[in-house]
Amino acid sequence: MVTKDPTERPGIWGLAIPSIAANLLYSVVAMVQMKFVGSLGPEAVAAIGVGQRVFFALQAVLMAISAGTTALVARAWGANDYDEAGRVTMASLALGAVFGLVLTIPGILAATPVASIFGLDDETIAMASANIRWMSVFNVAFAINMVLGAALRAAGDVWSPLWIGGAVNVVNIPLLYAFIFGEWGFPAMGVAGAAIGGGISFTLGGLVMLALWLKQGFRVKYVSNGWFRRERFKRLLDIGYPAGLEMVVFQIGFFVFLMLVGNFYGTEAFAAYNLGTNLLMVCFVIGFGFSIAGSTLVGQSLGADDHAGAARSGWRSLIYAVASMGSVGALIVVFAEPLAILFLGDEPETVARTVEMTVLMGLVTPLLAIEFAIGGALRGAGDTRFPLVATIIGLIVVRCGWAAIFTFLGWPVIWVFAAMVGEYIVKGALLLWRFRSGRWKTIVVNKDLELA
């Protein structure tokens, strides 16, 4: 098998900028959604936060599949085995569709009991439950978008997800407005309307992506034969399940953390955490762009047996992520109060808590950049188990442990928020140690990919 010259692979910025732009568009929509929902009061903001948290927990399986897709498609592409990249994509779509259907059932049936555990008022619980149920209806559409997007990015095609994502967002904003407020003949559904508008737009985007892929419109081609191999499914799950478990642990940790905030500090503090996170979404978007760049280049480099190039890609992704996220985080800190007032209006207590949360998170974005860049590089190499360990130690032990202690002591909620700083320090140190060790270079062997 002929190995590509490493210089033929795309550069970090060439992969990161379109990925950042695509996710920035989604973040703009998220901010618009938060502005719409914020006009309904802090209870609606808190309900959106609950809905997002539960939905992300249900999506853990789909994220596991997309992690396996990224690692295996990138390896196959780096080894010039383009048919295998197509077969992995087809197998991933099949898995994603099946699990998407299965996840719909608990999302609908258990929405209210799960939303109730956060200790919020009955009105907020009712809104959050409706939001969760409606988002669950669109699970298969989310699966198609996640898997095909992961496969295309792993092959270095970051522009197709950008254009399709842009079209999805053009549709999304008017649908959000229509279903939240009941305009243009649509029913006014409030928080539930946010889920419906988003779900319809993602369904349209998923159908477009699927149609283009079936018609060979993408770099990663549709391969109709040879994809159904038990070994291929096993490899996808072997690489992906630690990423899925990491997401489950991640969501459990957030559940515990938010249960402490909601039960002991009230709806205002809960809403402040959610809005503060959304205000910093642009930083997360930048980090995600470098995570995609790092995972793609590390995977492709290892597929081409260029271990030194893989290491360089990971470290460069980190440097760019720290500089970019740190700069934007500092800018958001400066404008934290006017941004909070813009979204919340005359809610002084919630605004004050939001400013505290935003300033705290904005100052530690360089630490968060390590999780995005180095965590993405490790996953691109197929090393999905160590980020799971780092998440358990950082999130469950450090963040939730410290938050529980501060809550027990009756300290102000800012101390509970500050427990996140300890998490990012510990998790960042662990991820840096793992990447520096180089053990991730031999997690997946190229010859194991030849399954057809």
Secondary structure per residue as TSV (DSSP state, phi and psi in degrees):
chain	resnum	aa	ss	phi	psi
A	1	M	-	360.0	128.4
A	2	V	-	-77.9	134.7
A	3	T	-	-94.0	135.3
A	4	K	-	-70.3	149.3
A	5	D	-	-66.0	129.0
A	6	P	G	-56.1	-26.8
A	7	T	G	-69.5	-15.0
A	8	E	G	-78.7	-15.5
A	9	R	S	-75.7	152.2
A	10	P	-	-65.2	158.4
A	11	G	-	-85.8	168.4
A	12	I	H	-61.6	-46.9
A	13	W	H	-68.2	-34.5
A	14	G	H	-62.9	-30.5
A	15	L	H	-87.7	-38.3
A	16	A	H	-73.2	-42.8
A	17	I	H	-62.9	-48.7
A	18	P	H	-63.0	-35.6
A	19	S	H	-66.6	-40.9
A	20	I	H	-63.4	-43.3
A	21	A	H	-62.1	-43.0
A	22	A	H	-62.3	-46.5
A	23	N	H	-76.3	-23.9
A	24	L	H	-65.4	-37.6
A	25	L	H	-60.8	-43.4
A	26	Y	H	-64.1	-36.2
A	27	S	H	-67.7	-38.2
A	28	V	H	-60.4	-43.2
A	29	V	H	-63.1	-40.5
A	30	A	H	-62.1	-38.4
A	31	M	H	-68.8	-39.9
A	32	V	H	-63.1	-43.5
A	33	Q	H	-59.5	-42.9
A	34	M	H	-65.2	-35.3
A	35	K	H	-65.9	-44.5
A	36	F	H	-60.2	-50.2
A	37	V	H	-69.5	-34.8
A	38	G	H	-60.4	-27.6
A	39	S	T	-70.2	-13.7
A	40	L	T	-89.6	-5.3
A	41	G	-	112.6	164.7
A	42	P	H	-62.5	-27.6
A	43	E	H	-62.2	-40.7
A	44	A	H	-67.1	-38.5
A	45	V	H	-62.7	-44.4
A	46	A	H	-63.3	-38.2
A	47	A	H	-64.1	-40.6
A	48	I	H	-61.7	-40.3
A	49	G	H	-61.4	-43.2
A	50	V	H	-63.1	-46.8
A	51	G	H	-59.0	-43.6
A	52	Q	H	-63.0	-41.6
A	53	R	H	-65.9	-44.8
A	54	V	H	-66.4	-41.7
A	55	F	H	-62.4	-42.3
A	56	F	H	-63.6	-34.5
A	57	A	H	-64.6	-42.5
A	58	L	H	-67.1	-25.6
A	59	Q	T	-83.7	0.9
A	60	A	H	-57.1	-40.2
A	61	V	H	-64.3	-43.5
A	62	L	H	-65.1	-36.6
A	63	M	H	-68.3	-32.6
A	64	A	H	-63.3	-44.7
A	65	I	H	-63.1	-43.0
A	66	S	H	-67.3	-30.1
A	67	A	H	-65.9	-43.4
A	68	G	H	-64.2	-39.0
A	69	T	H	-60.0	-47.0
A	70	T	H	-59.0	-49.6
A	71	A	H	-63.3	-45.7
A	72	L	H	-77.1	-37.9
A	73	V	H	-66.8	-42.8
A	74	A	H	-62.0	-42.7
A	75	R	H	-61.9	-48.5
A	76	A	H	-61.7	-40.6
A	77	W	H	-66.6	-41.8
A	78	G	H	-64.6	-27.5
A	79	A	T	-91.0	8.0
A	80	N	T	66.5	18.7
A	81	D	-	-96.8	77.9
A	82	Y	H	-71.5	-31.2
A	83	D	H	-64.4	-39.4
A	84	E	H	-65.3	-36.5
A	85	A	H	-59.9	-41.1
A	86	G	H	-67.1	-38.8
A	87	R	H	-68.2	-39.5
A	88	V	H	-61.1	-42.4
A	89	T	H	-61.4	-43.9
A	90	M	H	-64.3	-43.9
A	91	A	H	-62.9	-39.0
A	92	S	H	-66.1	-41.2
A	93	L	H	-62.2	-41.4
A	94	A	H	-61.8	-46.3
A	95	L	H	-62.2	-44.7
A	96	G	H	-61.6	-41.4
A	97	A	H	-64.6	-42.8
A	98	V	H	-63.4	-50.0
A	99	F	H	-68.9	-31.8
A	100	G	H	-61.1	-42.4
A	101	L	H	-64.3	-43.6
A	102	V	H	-64.0	-39.0
A	103	L	H	-70.4	-18.2
A	104	T	H	-63.3	-36.2
A	105	I	H	-64.0	-56.2
A	106	P	H	-64.3	-29.4
A	107	G	H	-63.1	-34.9
A	108	I	H	-83.8	-46.0
A	109	L	H	-75.9	-33.2
A	110	A	T	-104.3	14.4
A	111	A	H	-59.0	-50.3
A	112	T	H	-68.2	-47.9
A	113	P	H	-58.0	-40.0
A	114	V	H	-70.2	-43.1
A	115	A	H	-62.9	-24.9
A	116	S	H	-75.3	-17.9
A	117	I	T	-73.2	-11.2
A	118	F	T	-84.3	-2.8
A	119	G	-	73.6	24.9
A	120	L	-	-91.0	173.0
A	121	D	-	-73.0	165.3
A	122	D	H	-61.4	-38.2
A	123	E	H	-63.6	-43.2
A	124	T	H	-65.7	-40.5
A	125	I	H	-61.9	-42.5
A	126	A	H	-63.3	-42.7
A	127	M	H	-66.3	-43.1
A	128	A	H	-63.9	-39.6
A	129	S	H	-62.3	-44.1
A	130	A	H	-63.4	-39.6
A	131	N	H	-62.3	-44.1
A	132	I	H	-63.8	-45.6
A	133	R	H	-61.2	-44.5
A	134	W	H	-70.0	-36.7
A	135	M	H	-64.3	-35.6
A	136	S	H	-64.5	-28.0
A	137	V	H	-61.0	-28.0
A	138	F	T	-102.3	22.6
A	139	N	H	-58.0	-43.8
A	140	V	H	-63.4	-40.0
A	141	A	H	-61.7	-42.2
A	142	F	H	-63.5	-37.9
A	143	A	H	-62.1	-44.4
A	144	I	H	-61.6	-46.6
A	145	N	H	-61.3	-43.6
A	146	M	H	-66.7	-46.9
A	147	V	H	-69.6	-49.8
A	148	L	H	-64.8	-38.9
A	149	G	H	-62.2	-42.7
A	150	A	H	-63.5	-42.6
A	151	A	H	-64.8	-44.2
A	152	L	H	-64.7	-43.5
A	153	R	H	-66.2	-37.6
A	154	A	H	-63.9	-28.6
A	155	A	T	-87.2	1.3
A	156	G	T	92.7	3.0
A	157	D	-	-93.8	91.0
A	158	V	-	-98.2	-7.0
A	159	W	H	-82.3	-38.6
A	160	S	H	-59.9	-47.5
A	161	P	H	-60.0	-31.0
A	162	L	H	-65.9	-49.6
A	163	W	H	-65.4	-43.2
A	164	I	H	-67.8	-40.5
A	165	G	H	-62.9	-37.3
A	166	G	H	-62.4	-41.4
A	167	A	H	-65.0	-39.2
A	168	V	H	-59.8	-42.4
A	169	N	H	-70.2	-32.6
A	170	V	H	-60.6	-38.7
A	171	V	H	-76.3	-34.9
A	172	N	H	-64.4	-45.7
A	173	I	H	-61.6	-50.2
A	174	P	H	-63.7	-32.6
A	175	L	H	-66.1	-40.0
A	176	L	H	-59.8	-47.7
A	177	Y	H	-60.6	-42.5
A	178	A	H	-65.8	-46.7
A	179	F	H	-82.1	-28.2
A	180	I	H	-73.7	-45.2
A	181	F	H	-102.1	-9.3
A	182	G	T	76.8	44.3
A	183	E	-	-96.4	161.1
A	184	W	T	58.3	33.4
A	185	G	T	88.5	-3.8
A	186	F	-	-83.8	154.4
A	187	P	-	-72.7	145.1
A	188	A	-	-80.5	108.3
A	189	M	-	-115.1	2.1
A	190	G	H	59.3	-129.3
A	191	V	H	-61.5	-39.0
A	192	A	H	-62.0	-35.1
A	193	G	H	-63.1	-29.7
A	194	A	H	-63.3	-40.2
A	195	A	H	-68.3	-39.7
A	196	I	H	-67.5	-46.9
A	197	G	H	-59.3	-46.3
A	198	G	H	-64.7	-41.6
A	199	G	H	-63.8	-41.2
A	200	I	H	-65.2	-42.5
A	201	S	H	-66.1	-40.9
A	202	F	H	-67.2	-33.1
A	203	T	H	-64.5	-44.4
A	204	L	H	-62.0	-43.6
A	205	G	H	-63.3	-41.3
A	206	G	H	-64.0	-39.9
A	207	L	H	-65.6	-38.8
A	208	V	H	-64.8	-45.6
A	209	M	H	-61.7	-43.4
A	210	L	H	-64.4	-43.5
A	211	A	H	-63.4	-43.9
A	212	L	H	-64.8	-38.9
A	213	W	H	-66.4	-44.1
A	214	L	H	-64.2	-28.2
A	215	K	T	-92.8	16.1
A	216	Q	T	61.2	38.5
A	217	G	-	-89.6	-0.3
A	218	F	S	-118.8	167.2
A	219	R	S	-61.2	-45.0
A	220	V	S	-80.1	117.5
A	221	K	-	-87.4	152.6
A	222	Y	-	-74.2	123.1
A	223	V	-	-117.7	115.0
A	224	S	-	-85.5	-17.0
A	225	N	S	-121.8	152.0
A	226	G	S	81.7	-0.7
A	227	W	-	-82.6	-24.3
A	228	F	-	-86.0	85.7
A	229	R	-	-128.0	131.8
A	230	R	H	-59.8	-38.0
A	231	E	H	-63.9	-35.6
A	232	R	H	-69.2	-44.1
A	233	F	H	-62.0	-40.1
A	234	K	H	-63.1	-42.2
A	235	R	H	-66.9	-40.5
A	236	L	H	-57.5	-45.0
A	237	L	H	-73.3	-36.5
A	238	D	H	-61.7	-41.8
A	239	I	H	-76.8	-37.6
A	240	G	H	-81.5	-31.1
A	241	Y	H	-65.1	-34.0
A	242	P	H	-63.3	-35.3
A	243	A	H	-65.4	-38.5
A	244	G	H	-65.6	-43.4
A	245	L	H	-63.3	-37.4
A	246	E	H	-60.5	-41.6
A	247	M	H	-67.2	-37.5
A	248	V	H	-62.7	-47.5
A	249	V	H	-60.8	-41.5
A	250	F	H	-57.5	-46.3
A	251	Q	H	-72.1	-36.4
A	252	I	H	-61.2	-44.0
A	253	G	H	-60.4	-42.6
A	254	F	H	-67.1	-36.4
A	255	F	H	-59.2	-49.8
A	256	V	H	-60.9	-46.0
A	257	F	H	-60.2	-47.3
A	258	L	H	-73.3	-28.8
A	259	M	H	-62.6	-39.9
A	260	L	H	-63.1	-45.4
A	261	V	H	-64.5	-48.0
A	262	G	H	-68.2	-42.8
A	263	N	H	-75.6	-31.8
A	264	F	H	-109.7	-16.5
A	265	Y	H	-123.8	-7.4
A	266	G	H	95.0	172.9
A	267	T	H	-63.6	-35.5
A	268	E	H	-63.4	-44.5
A	269	A	H	-66.2	-38.3
A	270	F	H	-62.7	-46.4
A	271	A	H	-64.1	-36.3
A	272	A	H	-63.7	-41.3
A	273	Y	H	-62.1	-45.4
A	274	N	H	-64.5	-44.7
A	275	L	H	-68.6	-40.3
A	276	G	H	-59.7	-40.0
A	277	T	H	-64.0	-40.9
A	278	N	H	-68.4	-34.9
A	279	L	H	-63.3	-32.1
A	280	L	T	-92.2	10.2
A	281	M	H	-58.2	-33.3
A	282	V	H	-62.9	-34.4
A	283	C	H	-65.9	-42.7
A	284	F	H	-64.0	-36.8
A	285	V	H	-62.6	-44.3
A	286	I	H	-61.6	-45.2
A	287	G	H	-60.8	-40.9
A	288	F	H	-64.3	-36.1
A	289	G	H	-61.1	-43.8
A	290	F	H	-74.6	-25.9
A	291	S	H	-64.3	-43.8
A	292	I	H	-64.1	-44.8
A	293	A	H	-61.5	-46.5
A	294	G	H	-64.1	-45.1
A	295	S	H	-65.8	-39.8
A	296	T	H	-65.2	-49.2
A	297	L	H	-71.1	-37.1
A	298	V	H	-64.1	-45.9
A	299	G	H	-63.4	-45.8
A	300	Q	H	-65.9	-38.3
A	301	S	H	-64.7	-42.6
A	302	L	H	-67.2	-35.8
A	303	G	H	-61.9	-31.0
A	304	A	T	-92.6	10.5
A	305	D	T	59.5	31.7
A	306	D	-	-105.5	79.4
A	307	H	H	-68.0	-37.8
A	308	A	H	-65.0	-40.6
A	309	G	H	-64.6	-35.4
A	310	A	H	-62.8	-44.4
A	311	A	H	-64.7	-42.9
A	312	R	H	-60.2	-41.0
A	313	S	H	-61.5	-41.6
A	314	G	H	-64.5	-46.0
A	315	W	H	-67.9	-38.1
A	316	R	H	-67.4	-39.3
A	317	S	H	-59.1	-40.0
A	318	L	H	-64.1	-47.4
A	319	I	H	-58.9	-46.8
A	320	Y	H	-65.7	-38.3
A	321	A	H	-66.2	-43.9
A	322	V	H	-61.3	-47.0
A	323	A	H	-64.1	-44.5
A	324	S	H	-71.7	-50.3
A	325	M	H	-65.8	-38.6
A	326	G	H	-63.6	-40.4
A	327	S	H	-66.2	-47.1
A	328	V	H	-67.5	-39.5
A	329	G	H	-59.5	-41.7
A	330	A	H	-63.8	-38.2
A	331	L	H	-65.9	-40.9
A	332	I	H	-67.2	-35.6
A	333	V	H	-59.6	-42.3
A	334	V	H	-60.8	-38.1
A	335	F	T	-106.0	24.2
A	336	A	H	-60.4	-45.3
A	337	E	H	-68.7	-50.3
A	338	P	H	-61.6	-32.4
A	339	L	H	-66.4	-42.3
A	340	A	H	-63.3	-41.0
A	341	I	H	-66.4	-36.9
A	342	L	H	-58.3	-41.3
A	343	F	H	-88.8	-26.0
A	344	L	H	-108.6	-21.4
A	345	G	-	70.3	-136.7
A	346	D	S	-87.0	72.3
A	347	E	-	-133.4	75.0
A	348	P	H	-57.8	-41.4
A	349	E	H	-67.4	-44.3
A	350	T	H	-66.0	-38.0
A	351	V	H	-61.8	-44.5
A	352	A	H	-61.6	-45.4
A	353	R	H	-66.3	-36.0
A	354	T	H	-65.4	-41.6
A	355	V	H	-62.1	-44.3
A	356	E	H	-58.4	-47.0
A	357	M	H	-63.7	-43.9
A	358	T	H	-65.7	-44.5
A	359	V	H	-61.5	-44.9
A	360	L	H	-60.7	-49.4
A	361	M	H	-68.3	-38.6
A	362	G	H	-61.9	-35.6
A	363	L	H	-73.6	-20.8
A	364	V	T	-106.1	13.1
A	365	T	H	-60.4	-31.0
A	366	P	H	-61.4	-34.4
A	367	L	H	-68.6	-39.4
A	368	L	H	-65.0	-28.2
A	369	A	H	-60.9	-31.1
A	370	I	H	-62.9	-42.9
A	371	E	H	-61.3	-42.1
A	372	F	H	-69.5	-55.0
A	373	A	H	-71.7	-53.2
A	374	I	H	-75.2	-37.0
A	375	G	H	-60.8	-41.4
A	376	G	H	-65.2	-40.2
A	377	A	H	-62.6	-42.7
A	378	L	H	-64.1	-42.1
A	379	R	H	-67.8	-35.3
A	380	G	H	-63.9	-27.6
A	381	A	T	-82.7	-5.5
A	382	G	T	90.6	0.8
A	383	D	-	-86.9	79.6
A	384	T	-	-95.9	-9.7
A	385	R	H	-77.4	-39.6
A	386	F	H	-67.0	-42.3
A	387	P	H	-57.4	-30.6
A	388	L	H	-62.8	-46.9
A	389	V	H	-61.1	-43.7
A	390	A	H	-62.6	-36.8
A	391	T	H	-69.1	-40.7
A	392	I	I	-60.5	-47.1
A	393	I	I	-69.4	-47.4
A	394	G	I	-70.6	-49.6
A	395	L	I	-81.5	-53.1
A	396	I	I	-72.4	-52.0
A	397	V	I	-73.9	-50.9
A	398	V	I	-81.7	-60.1
A	399	R	I	-63.9	-55.8
A	400	C	I	-66.3	-35.8
A	401	G	H	-63.7	-49.3
A	402	W	H	-65.6	-41.0
A	403	A	H	-61.5	-39.6
A	404	A	H	-64.9	-40.1
A	405	I	H	-65.1	-46.0
A	406	F	H	-64.0	-37.9
A	407	T	H	-65.7	-43.8
A	408	F	H	-60.5	-37.1
A	409	L	H	-76.7	-9.8
A	410	G	T	77.2	22.4
A	411	W	-	-74.0	158.8
A	412	P	-	-58.6	157.7
A	413	V	H	-62.9	-23.2
A	414	I	H	-60.9	-30.8
A	415	W	H	-69.9	-35.7
A	416	V	H	-65.4	-44.9
A	417	F	H	-59.9	-36.8
A	418	A	H	-67.4	-16.9
A	419	A	H	-60.4	-23.0
A	420	M	H	-63.5	-30.7
A	421	V	H	-62.5	-44.7
A	422	G	H	-60.4	-39.8
A	423	E	H	-59.1	-48.7
A	424	Y	H	-67.9	-33.1
A	425	I	H	-65.1	-49.2
A	426	V	H	-67.2	-47.2
A	427	K	H	-64.0	-42.5
A	428	G	H	-61.4	-42.5
A	429	A	H	-62.6	-41.7
A	430	L	H	-65.0	-44.9
A	431	L	H	-65.7	-40.0
A	432	L	H	-63.2	-42.1
A	433	W	H	-61.1	-44.1
A	434	R	H	-64.3	-45.1
A	435	F	H	-66.6	-39.0
A	436	R	H	-65.1	-30.3
A	437	S	H	-67.7	-27.0
A	438	G	T	78.4	5.2
A	439	R	G	-66.7	-22.1
A	440	W	G	-68.5	-14.0
A	441	K	G	-70.3	-20.2
A	442	T	G	-119.5	21.4
A	443	I	S	-66.5	-44.4
A	444	V	S	-117.5	134.1
A	445	V	-	-102.5	134.9
A	446	N	G	-57.3	-39.4
A	447	K	G	-64.9	-22.5
A	448	D	G	-69.5	-14.2
A	449	L	G	-82.3	-14.1
A	450	E	-	-83.5	84.4
A	451	L	-	-108.4	-16.7
A	452	A	-	-71.5	360.0
